[in-house]
Amino acid sequence: MADENQMDQGAAAPAQAGEKAKRGATHAGKAAKDLRSAAGAMTDEHLGCAEGMWDDARRRVRSLQDDSKQYVRENPAKAVLTALGLGFVVGLISHR
């Protein structure tokens, strides 16, 4: 009689295991979908932040470039002498 109970439980175990596996697969699929959604939202948020930083950096570089052009136009002699001095120093450093 005990052998029959074990056989009945043995036959029921694969069916229960199959159901648990299906539930586990469903749960894992839902978790993966949620994770993918959260990752997509974070990516969009960080991409927007990076674009803002890039625009700010580009604006600052253009401003610096415009300011330097204006300085050279107002002080051409200083600009040429400064460039010659820097070139001389870089030349001395590169020969060592």
N, C-alpha and C positions, 0 to 999 in steps of 0.2 A: 504494500500500500504506500509506503514511503517512497518507493521508486516511482510510482505513478505520479505522486505530487511533485516530485523533482522534475519529471518529464513534462508535466503540465506547465510548471514554472519556466522550464527551459524553452518551451515553445513560445511562451508569452514574452520572454526576455528579448528576443530579437525584434518583435513587434514594438515593444516599448523603446528599445534602443533606436529603432528607425524613427519613431515619433520624436524622440529627444534630439536626434541628429537633425531632423527637419526643422524643429524649433530653433536649434542652435544655429543652423545655417540661415534661417530667416532673421534671427537676432543679429548675427554677424553682418548680414547684408544691410540691415537697417543702420547698424553702427557705422559701417563703411560709408553709407550714403550721407549720414549726418556729419561724419568727419570730412568728407569731400566738400560738403556745403560750407562748413565752418572754414575750411582751408581756402576755399574760393572767396569767401567774404573777407578774410584776413589779407589775401593777396590783393584784392581790389583796394582795400584800405591803405596798404603799404605802397601800392603803386601810385595812388593819388598823392600820398605824402612825398614820395620820391619825385614825382613830376613837379610838385610845388617847390621842392628844394632845388631842382634843376633849373627851373625858371628864375628863381631868386639868384642863384649863382651866375646864370647867364646875364641877368640884368646888372649885377655888380661888376662883372668883367667888362661889359660894354661901357658902363659908367667910368670905370678906371681907364679904359682905352680912350674914351672921349676926353677925359681930364688930362691924360698924358699928351694927347694931340694938341689940346689947347695950350698946355704949358710950353710945348716945343714951338708953337707958333708965336707965343709971347716972348720966349727967351731962347732964340735959336743959338746964340753963341754959347750959353751955358749948356745947352743940350749937346752940342757938338763936342765941347771940351769934356763933358762928363762921359760921353760915349768913348772918346779917345782914351781917357783915363782908365775906364773900365776895361777896354780892349788891351791896354798896356799891362794892367794887373793880371788879367786872364792869361795873356801871353807869357808873362813871367812864371805864373803858377804852372802852366802846362809844359814848360821846358824842364821843370825839375823832376 
